[in-house]
Amino acid sequence: MMDERYAKTHQLSVENLKAFLQEIQKNKELLKSVKEAATANEIAEIASNAGFEFSGEELKSVSNQNVSGVKVKKQDTSPSYSFGESGN
């Protein structure tokens, strides 16, 4: 039962993450806030304030993947993340 509940919660979080990534493509102020964030947890907090619930760990789990047309990439020089359109 616990595993099933976790799976449903995790799936909802992934859907929220995808929706958030789509939103930052349209909302330049939100994208600016995300680009200024230093950690995955800070990005998750920004997302939460905008109505999208997922954790920093879930964000890290999609690092180096293309999700909803957005490349999620961990920065090598700091603990921050970079968000750009596909192919950039």
A tleap script that builds the chain and sets N, CA, C and O, in Angstrom:
source leaprc.protein.ff14SB
mol = sequence {
  NMET MET ASP GLU ARG TYR ALA LYS THR HIE
  GLN LEU SER VAL GLU ASN LEU LYS ALA PHE
  LEU GLN GLU ILE GLN LYS ASN LYS GLU LEU
  LEU LYS SER VAL LYS GLU ALA ALA THR ALA
  ASN GLU ILE ALA GLU ILE ALA SER ASN ALA
  GLY PHE GLU PHE SER GLY GLU GLU LEU LYS
  SER VAL SER ASN GLN ASN VAL SER GLY VAL
  LYS VAL LYS LYS GLN ASP THR SER PRO SER
  TYR SER PHE GLY GLU SER GLY CASN
}
set mol.1.N position { 0.832 -1.195 0.000 }
set mol.1.CA position { 0.000 0.000 0.000 }
set mol.1.C position { 0.874 1.257 0.000 }
set mol.1.O position { 0.602 2.202 -0.740 }
set mol.2.N position { 1.912 1.267 0.820 }
set mol.2.CA position { 2.792 2.427 0.895 }
set mol.2.C position { 3.486 2.672 -0.441 }
set mol.2.O position { 3.603 3.819 -0.873 }
set mol.3.N position { 3.954 1.599 -1.107 }
set mol.3.CA position { 4.618 1.739 -2.391 }
set mol.3.C position { 3.676 2.312 -3.441 }
set mol.3.O position { 4.079 3.139 -4.258 }
set mol.4.N position { 2.428 1.873 -3.416 }
set mol.4.CA position { 1.434 2.362 -4.369 }
set mol.4.C position { 1.175 3.858 -4.151 }
set mol.4.O position { 1.071 4.614 -5.117 }
set mol.5.N position { 1.070 4.282 -2.905 }
set mol.5.CA position { 0.848 5.692 -2.591 }
set mol.5.C position { 2.047 6.529 -3.048 }
set mol.5.O position { 1.879 7.611 -3.611 }
set mol.6.N position { 3.263 6.015 -2.798 }
set mol.6.CA position { 4.474 6.717 -3.236 }
set mol.6.C position { 4.491 6.852 -4.753 }
set mol.6.O position { 4.814 7.919 -5.275 }
set mol.7.N position { 4.148 5.788 -5.463 }
set mol.7.CA position { 4.155 5.817 -6.922 }
set mol.7.C position { 3.189 6.866 -7.450 }
set mol.7.O position { 3.519 7.594 -8.386 }
set mol.8.N position { 2.003 6.953 -6.862 }
set mol.8.CA position { 1.022 7.956 -7.297 }
set mol.8.C position { 1.509 9.359 -6.987 }
set mol.8.O position { 1.361 10.262 -7.810 }
set mol.9.N position { 2.092 9.555 -5.804 }
set mol.9.CA position { 2.614 10.869 -5.426 }
set mol.9.C position { 3.763 11.258 -6.334 }
set mol.9.O position { 3.839 12.399 -6.789 }
set mol.10.N position { 4.661 10.316 -6.601 }
set mol.10.CA position { 5.803 10.590 -7.475 }
set mol.10.C position { 5.321 10.935 -8.886 }
set mol.10.O position { 5.844 11.862 -9.505 }
set mol.11.N position { 4.341 10.210 -9.394 }
set mol.11.CA position { 3.810 10.482 -10.733 }
set mol.11.C position { 3.218 11.889 -10.788 }
set mol.11.O position { 3.430 12.610 -11.763 }
set mol.12.N position { 2.481 12.285 -9.753 }
set mol.12.CA position { 1.906 13.622 -9.696 }
set mol.12.C position { 3.016 14.665 -9.672 }
set mol.12.O position { 2.907 15.695 -10.337 }
set mol.13.N position { 4.080 14.413 -8.917 }
set mol.13.CA position { 5.203 15.341 -8.853 }
set mol.13.C position { 5.867 15.499 -10.212 }
set mol.13.O position { 6.219 16.610 -10.607 }
set mol.14.N position { 6.038 14.402 -10.925 }
set mol.14.CA position { 6.644 14.454 -12.262 }
set mol.14.C position { 5.750 15.254 -13.204 }
set mol.14.O position { 6.245 16.039 -14.013 }
set mol.15.N position { 4.449 15.063 -13.104 }
set mol.15.CA position { 3.527 15.837 -13.941 }
set mol.15.C position { 3.616 17.328 -13.598 }
set mol.15.O position { 3.594 18.174 -14.493 }
set mol.16.N position { 3.716 17.647 -12.307 }
set mol.16.CA position { 3.882 19.043 -11.892 }
set mol.16.C position { 5.184 19.623 -12.422 }
set mol.16.O position { 5.223 20.773 -12.860 }
set mol.17.N position { 6.243 18.835 -12.383 }
set mol.17.CA position { 7.533 19.280 -12.899 }
set mol.17.C position { 7.435 19.581 -14.393 }
set mol.17.O position { 7.937 20.608 -14.851 }
set mol.18.N position { 6.801 18.706 -15.145 }
set mol.18.CA position { 6.620 18.930 -16.587 }
set mol.18.C position { 5.801 20.194 -16.831 }
set mol.18.O position { 6.141 20.995 -17.703 }
set mol.19.N position { 4.734 20.375 -16.074 }
set mol.19.CA position { 3.887 21.564 -16.233 }
set mol.19.C position { 4.671 22.833 -15.897 }
set mol.19.O position { 4.525 23.852 -16.573 }
set mol.20.N position { 5.495 22.773 -14.861 }
set mol.20.CA position { 6.326 23.917 -14.473 }
set mol.20.C position { 7.318 24.254 -15.585 }
set mol.20.O position { 7.506 25.426 -15.911 }
set mol.21.N position { 7.944 23.250 -16.162 }
set mol.21.CA position { 8.903 23.493 -17.249 }
set mol.21.C position { 8.220 24.113 -18.464 }
set mol.21.O position { 8.812 24.942 -19.156 }
set mol.22.N position { 6.986 23.717 -18.722 }
set mol.22.CA position { 6.224 24.343 -19.812 }
set mol.22.C position { 5.903 25.790 -19.462 }
set mol.22.O position { 5.963 26.670 -20.322 }
set mol.23.N position { 5.563 26.035 -18.208 }
set mol.23.CA position { 5.212 27.387 -17.761 }
set mol.23.C position { 6.400 28.338 -17.866 }
set mol.23.O position { 6.229 29.485 -18.277 }
set mol.24.N position { 7.601 27.887 -17.504 }
set mol.24.CA position { 8.740 28.806 -17.551 }
set mol.24.C position { 9.122 29.173 -18.983 }
set mol.24.O position { 9.825 30.160 -19.200 }
set mol.25.N position { 8.671 28.397 -19.955 }
set mol.25.CA position { 8.895 28.769 -21.351 }
set mol.25.C position { 8.031 29.970 -21.737 }
set mol.25.O position { 8.398 30.742 -22.623 }
set mol.26.N position { 6.897 30.124 -21.079 }
set mol.26.CA position { 5.964 31.216 -21.380 }
set mol.26.C position { 6.144 32.409 -20.447 }
set mol.26.O position { 5.912 33.551 -20.845 }
set mol.27.N position { 6.557 32.151 -19.209 }
set mol.27.CA position { 6.610 33.177 -18.173 }
set mol.27.C position { 8.063 33.590 -17.929 }
set mol.27.O position { 8.795 32.921 -17.199 }
set mol.28.N position { 8.468 34.694 -18.547 }
set mol.28.CA position { 9.872 35.125 -18.486 }
set mol.28.C position { 10.291 35.550 -17.079 }
set mol.28.O position { 11.452 35.366 -16.713 }
set mol.29.N position { 9.395 36.104 -16.292 }
set mol.29.CA position { 9.735 36.476 -14.910 }
set mol.29.C position { 10.013 35.233 -14.072 }
set mol.29.O position { 10.944 35.215 -13.267 }
set mol.30.N position { 9.209 34.207 -14.262 }
set mol.30.CA position { 9.417 32.956 -13.550 }
set mol.30.C position { 10.746 32.328 -13.988 }
set mol.30.O position { 11.499 31.820 -13.157 }
set mol.31.N position { 11.026 32.364 -15.277 }
set mol.31.CA position { 12.289 31.835 -15.793 }
set mol.31.C position { 13.472 32.588 -15.197 }
set mol.31.O position { 14.478 31.977 -14.838 }
set mol.32.N position { 13.361 33.899 -15.091 }
set mol.32.CA position { 14.434 34.704 -14.495 }
set mol.32.C position { 14.680 34.279 -13.049 }
set mol.32.O position { 15.830 34.142 -12.633 }
set mol.33.N position { 13.612 34.069 -12.284 }
set mol.33.CA position { 13.752 33.630 -10.892 }
set mol.33.C position { 14.449 32.276 -10.818 }
set mol.33.O position { 15.305 32.057 -9.960 }
set mol.34.N position { 14.084 31.379 -11.709 }
set mol.34.CA position { 14.681 30.043 -11.728 }
set mol.34.C position { 16.167 30.131 -12.063 }
set mol.34.O position { 16.989 29.451 -11.449 }
set mol.35.N position { 16.502 30.962 -13.029 }
set mol.35.CA position { 17.907 31.096 -13.426 }
set mol.35.C position { 18.760 31.687 -12.311 }
set mol.35.O position { 19.961 31.427 -12.248 }
set mol.36.N position { 18.155 32.477 -11.432 }
set mol.36.CA position { 18.880 33.086 -10.322 }
set mol.36.C position { 18.994 32.167 -9.109 }
set mol.36.O position { 19.772 32.440 -8.195 }
set mol.37.N position { 18.226 31.085 -9.098 }
set mol.37.CA position { 18.257 30.145 -7.974 }
set mol.37.C position { 19.575 29.372 -7.980 }
set mol.37.O position { 20.120 29.063 -9.040 }
set mol.38.N position { 20.075 29.067 -6.794 }
set mol.38.CA position { 21.366 28.389 -6.677 }
set mol.38.C position { 21.249 26.870 -6.545 }
set mol.38.O position { 22.192 26.147 -6.867 }
set mol.39.N position { 20.108 26.386 -6.079 }
set mol.39.CA position { 19.983 24.942 -5.837 }
set mol.39.C position { 18.662 24.403 -6.376 }
set mol.39.O position { 17.725 25.153 -6.650 }
set mol.40.N position { 18.618 23.104 -6.515 }
set mol.40.CA position { 17.385 22.436 -6.952 }
set mol.40.C position { 16.264 22.680 -5.955 }
set mol.40.O position { 15.109 22.847 -6.349 }
set mol.41.N position { 16.593 22.703 -4.659 }
set mol.41.CA position { 15.564 22.946 -3.646 }
set mol.41.C position { 15.005 24.363 -3.760 }
set mol.41.O position { 13.809 24.568 -3.557 }
set mol.42.N position { 15.848 25.340 -4.082 }
set mol.42.CA position { 15.360 26.713 -4.282 }
set mol.42.C position { 14.426 26.779 -5.488 }
set mol.42.O position { 13.410 27.472 -5.452 }
set mol.43.N position { 14.769 26.064 -6.548 }
set mol.43.CA position { 13.889 26.029 -7.725 }
set mol.43.C position { 12.563 25.374 -7.366 }
set mol.43.O position { 11.506 25.845 -7.786 }
set mol.44.N position { 12.608 24.294 -6.596 }
set mol.44.CA position { 11.372 23.627 -6.166 }
set mol.44.C position { 10.520 24.567 -5.324 }
set mol.44.O position { 9.293 24.535 -5.416 }
set mol.45.N position { 11.153 25.405 -4.506 }
set mol.45.CA position { 10.416 26.372 -3.694 }
set mol.45.C position { 9.763 27.444 -4.578 }
set mol.45.O position { 8.615 27.825 -4.348 }
set mol.46.N position { 10.490 27.922 -5.578 }
set mol.46.CA position { 9.920 28.887 -6.529 }
set mol.46.C position { 8.718 28.258 -7.229 }
set mol.46.O position { 7.672 28.889 -7.381 }
set mol.47.N position { 8.884 27.014 -7.647 }
set mol.47.CA position { 7.793 26.303 -8.315 }
set mol.47.C position { 6.596 26.153 -7.389 }
set mol.47.O position { 5.456 26.350 -7.809 }
set mol.48.N position { 6.847 25.805 -6.134 }
set mol.48.CA position { 5.771 25.650 -5.164 }
set mol.48.C position { 4.991 26.950 -4.994 }
set mol.48.O position { 3.761 26.942 -4.931 }
set mol.49.N position { 5.711 28.061 -4.922 }
set mol.49.CA position { 5.053 29.363 -4.796 }
set mol.49.C position { 4.199 29.697 -6.018 }
set mol.49.O position { 3.257 30.485 -5.932 }
set mol.50.N position { 4.537 29.088 -7.157 }
set mol.50.CA position { 3.770 29.300 -8.386 }
set mol.50.C position { 2.691 28.232 -8.580 }
set mol.50.O position { 1.972 28.244 -9.579 }
set mol.51.N position { 2.580 27.297 -7.606 }
set mol.51.CA position { 1.519 26.293 -7.658 }
set mol.51.C position { 1.921 24.952 -8.232 }
set mol.51.O position { 1.056 24.138 -8.555 }
set mol.52.N position { 3.228 24.699 -8.369 }
set mol.52.CA position { 3.723 23.437 -8.921 }
set mol.52.C position { 4.523 22.717 -7.843 }
set mol.52.O position { 5.558 23.218 -7.404 }
set mol.53.N position { 4.054 21.544 -7.410 }
set mol.53.CA position { 4.681 20.817 -6.307 }
set mol.53.C position { 5.574 19.686 -6.810 }
set mol.53.O position { 5.102 18.728 -7.423 }
set mol.54.N position { 6.862 19.815 -6.541 }
set mol.54.CA position { 7.826 18.743 -6.739 }
set mol.54.C position { 9.030 19.068 -5.864 }
set mol.54.O position { 9.171 20.198 -5.397 }
set mol.55.N position { 9.896 18.086 -5.640 }
set mol.55.CA position { 11.038 18.291 -4.757 }
set mol.55.C position { 12.307 18.590 -5.553 }
set mol.55.O position { 12.380 18.366 -6.761 }
set mol.56.N position { 13.283 19.095 -4.846 }
set mol.56.CA position { 14.587 19.298 -5.461 }
set mol.56.C position { 15.174 17.987 -5.959 }
set mol.56.O position { 15.828 17.948 -7.001 }
set mol.57.N position { 14.939 16.912 -5.209 }
set mol.57.CA position { 15.429 15.591 -5.628 }
set mol.57.C position { 14.773 15.150 -6.934 }
set mol.57.O position { 15.426 14.561 -7.796 }
set mol.58.N position { 13.491 15.436 -7.073 }
set mol.58.CA position { 12.801 15.069 -8.317 }
set mol.58.C position { 13.340 15.894 -9.480 }
set mol.58.O position { 13.478 15.385 -10.592 }
set mol.59.N position { 13.643 17.156 -9.231 }
set mol.59.CA position { 14.256 17.982 -10.273 }
set mol.59.C position { 15.616 17.404 -10.663 }
set mol.59.O position { 15.926 17.289 -11.848 }
set mol.60.N position { 16.421 17.041 -9.671 }
set mol.60.CA position { 17.728 16.453 -9.958 }
set mol.60.C position { 17.599 15.165 -10.773 }
set mol.60.O position { 18.473 14.851 -11.581 }
set mol.61.N position { 16.521 14.428 -10.564 }
set mol.61.CA position { 16.345 13.153 -11.258 }
set mol.61.C position { 16.168 13.326 -12.765 }
set mol.61.O position { 16.357 12.370 -13.518 }
set mol.62.N position { 15.812 14.519 -13.215 }
set mol.62.CA position { 15.655 14.761 -14.656 }
set mol.62.C position { 16.806 15.582 -15.224 }
set mol.62.O position { 16.743 16.036 -16.366 }
set mol.63.N position { 17.856 15.773 -14.432 }
set mol.63.CA position { 19.022 16.504 -14.908 }
set mol.63.C position { 19.584 15.822 -16.148 }
set mol.63.O position { 19.662 14.596 -16.224 }
set mol.64.N position { 19.972 16.641 -17.112 }
set mol.64.CA position { 20.506 16.196 -18.407 }
set mol.64.C position { 19.458 15.517 -19.281 }
set mol.64.O position { 19.797 14.778 -20.205 }
set mol.65.N position { 18.209 15.765 -18.993 }
set mol.65.CA position { 17.131 15.248 -19.833 }
set mol.65.C position { 16.396 16.412 -20.474 }
set mol.65.O position { 16.454 17.545 -19.996 }
set mol.66.N position { 15.711 16.115 -21.556 }
set mol.66.CA position { 14.869 17.090 -22.230 }
set mol.66.C position { 13.431 16.789 -21.798 }
set mol.66.O position { 12.866 15.765 -22.183 }
set mol.67.N position { 12.845 17.679 -21.001 }
set mol.67.CA position { 11.508 17.466 -20.459 }
set mol.67.C position { 10.608 18.597 -20.939 }
set mol.67.O position { 10.906 19.769 -20.710 }
set mol.68.N position { 9.527 18.256 -21.594 }
set mol.68.CA position { 8.558 19.252 -22.071 }
set mol.68.C position { 9.234 20.347 -22.894 }
set mol.68.O position { 8.877 21.521 -22.794 }
set mol.69.N position { 10.209 19.953 -23.706 }
set mol.69.CA position { 10.874 20.918 -24.576 }
set mol.69.C position { 11.921 21.768 -23.881 }
set mol.69.O position { 12.450 22.703 -24.482 }
set mol.70.N position { 12.235 21.462 -22.624 }
set mol.70.CA position { 13.228 22.221 -21.865 }
set mol.70.C position { 14.348 21.271 -21.463 }
set mol.70.O position { 14.099 20.198 -20.914 }
set mol.71.N position { 15.565 21.671 -21.739 }
set mol.71.CA position { 16.732 20.892 -21.312 }
set mol.71.C position { 17.060 21.284 -19.881 }
set mol.71.O position { 17.348 22.448 -19.604 }
set mol.72.N position { 17.017 20.328 -18.980 }
set mol.72.CA position { 17.345 20.563 -17.572 }
set mol.72.C position { 18.797 20.133 -17.399 }
set mol.72.O position { 19.145 18.968 -17.590 }
set mol.73.N position { 19.629 21.095 -17.035 }
set mol.73.CA position { 21.062 20.824 -16.977 }
set mol.73.C position { 21.658 21.390 -15.706 }
set mol.73.O position { 21.505 22.574 -15.409 }
set mol.74.N position { 22.330 20.548 -14.967 }
set mol.74.CA position { 23.032 21.001 -13.774 }
set mol.74.C position { 24.276 21.761 -14.216 }
set mol.74.O position { 25.014 21.305 -15.090 }
set mol.75.N position { 24.504 22.920 -13.608 }
set mol.75.CA position { 25.686 23.714 -13.914 }
set mol.75.C position { 26.914 23.042 -13.315 }
set mol.75.O position { 26.862 22.541 -12.192 }
set mol.76.N position { 27.999 23.028 -14.045 }
set mol.76.CA position { 29.231 22.423 -13.568 }
set mol.76.C position { 29.988 23.325 -12.594 }
set mol.76.O position { 30.732 22.825 -11.750 }
set mol.77.N position { 29.814 24.631 -12.694 }
set mol.77.CA position { 30.601 25.562 -11.898 }
set mol.77.C position { 29.976 25.903 -10.559 }
set mol.77.O position { 30.633 26.497 -9.704 }
set mol.78.N position { 28.727 25.539 -10.364 }
set mol.78.CA position { 28.048 25.832 -9.113 }
set mol.78.C position { 26.931 24.811 -8.918 }
set mol.78.O position { 26.666 24.006 -9.811 }
set mol.79.N position { 26.281 24.836 -7.771 }
set mol.79.CA position { 25.192 23.886 -7.561 }
set mol.79.C position { 23.878 24.329 -8.206 }
set mol.79.O position { 22.816 23.834 -7.829 }
set mol.80.N position { 23.929 25.252 -9.171 }
set mol.80.CA position { 22.692 25.747 -9.774 }
set mol.80.C position { 22.344 24.974 -11.035 }
set mol.80.O position { 23.133 24.162 -11.518 }
set mol.81.N position { 21.181 25.230 -11.553 }
set mol.81.CA position { 20.665 24.549 -12.737 }
set mol.81.C position { 20.426 25.567 -13.836 }
set mol.81.O position { 20.158 26.739 -13.570 }
set mol.82.N position { 20.527 25.101 -15.080 }
set mol.82.CA position { 20.296 25.942 -16.235 }
set mol.82.C position { 19.072 25.420 -16.971 }
set mol.82.O position { 18.911 24.213 -17.148 }
set mol.83.N position { 18.216 26.335 -17.395 }
set mol.83.CA position { 17.018 25.954 -18.140 }
set mol.83.C position { 17.061 26.660 -19.483 }
set mol.83.O position { 17.122 27.888 -19.543 }
set mol.84.N position { 17.029 25.892 -20.551 }
set mol.84.CA position { 17.045 26.481 -21.885 }
set mol.84.C position { 16.194 25.645 -22.806 }
set mol.84.O position { 15.837 24.510 -22.491 }
set mol.85.N position { 15.874 26.215 -23.941 }
set mol.85.CA position { 15.067 25.468 -24.909 }
set mol.85.C position { 15.885 24.340 -25.505 }
set mol.85.O position { 17.115 24.364 -25.465 }
set mol.86.N position { 15.215 23.375 -26.045 }
set mol.86.CA position { 15.888 22.200 -26.624 }
set mol.86.C position { 16.888 22.624 -27.668 }
set mol.86.O position { 16.657 23.547 -28.449 }
set mol.87.N position { 17.995 21.934 -27.665 }
set mol.87.CA position { 19.000 22.175 -28.690 }
set mol.87.C position { 19.937 23.310 -28.383 }
set mol.87.O position { 20.853 23.568 -29.164 }
set mol.88.N position { 19.749 23.994 -27.289 }
set mol.88.CA position { 20.644 25.109 -26.954 }
set mol.88.C position { 21.736 24.636 -26.027 }
set mol.88.O position { 22.593 25.426 -25.628 }
savepdb mol mol.pdb
quit
